[in-house]
Amino acid sequence: MNDEIITAADDDNPQSIGDERGRMSKADAELKEVSERLQSALRTESPELFDRRGRLRRRALSKRLAERTGGRACLSGDDLLTLEQSADAKLGD
């Protein structure tokens, strides 16, 4: 068992910095993969949100989001959960 206590001063040690970079790199790769998967699903489900070159039409997306949120710019966690459950239910139909 390792009883070593890690302090903020240990953040300067090269191993800690390398470990942190590795974790950040892994997290970035996971976020990129999820983003690409979600964008692909969005292209399939809502091709009208993309132009001929495959770029997201930000105004069309903003309009769609405003419609689904009742025009609210900020959502609570419960509001977001309700939207997600509604979208999931539509996919299940």
N, C-alpha and C positions, 0 to 999 in steps of 0.2 A: 504494500500500500504506500502511496506517495503522499506524505504529509506536507509537501511544499506549499507555501502560501505565495500566490502570485499577487504582486502589487502593481500599481500604476507605473512605478519606475521600471518594472520588467517589460513594459511595452516598447522600450527602446532597444531591447535585445534583438539581434538579427533574427533569431529563431521565431520570436513572437511576431515580428513584422512579416516574416515569410509565411507563417501560419495564417495571419490575418489576410494577407494578399491571396492566399490559396482559398480561404473561405469566401472572400469577396468575389474571386473569379468564378468559383462554383455557383454562388448565388446569382451572379450576372448571367451565367450560362443557363441556369434554370429559368430565370425570368425571361430570357430571350426565347427559349423553347416554348414556354407557356404563351407568350405574346404572339409568336408565330402561329401556334395552334389555334388560339382564339381568333386571330385575324383571318385565318383560313376558314374557320367556321362562320364568321361574320360575312365573308365574301360569298359563301355558299348560300346562307340564309337571307342575306340582304344585298344582292349585287348592286342595287340602285345607290348604295352608299359609296360606291367607288366609280371613278371616271374610267375612260377608255385605257388610260395608261396604268390603271391599277392603284391609283392614289386615292386615299380616303377623302371623301367630300366632307370637309369639316362642318360646313353649314348644314348639310343634310343630316349629319349625325347629331349636331346640336339641336336641330328642330325635332328629331326623333326622341332624343333624351328629354327635351322640354315637354313634349307631349306625354311621355310616360311618367314624368315626375310632377305633372301639374304645374310646370313652370318654375319649380323650386330649384335654386342653385345649390343648396346644401341639403343633404339628407342625413337623417340619424341612422344608426346601425339597424334599427328596427325597420325603417323605411326601405333601406337597401335590401334587407332580407326579404321583405314583402315583394319587392320588384323581382328579385332573383327567383323566388318561389313561383311567382306569376309566369315568368319566362320559362321556368322548368316545366310548369303545368302545360303551357302551350306546346312545348316540344313533345310532351307525352301524349298529346291528342292524336 
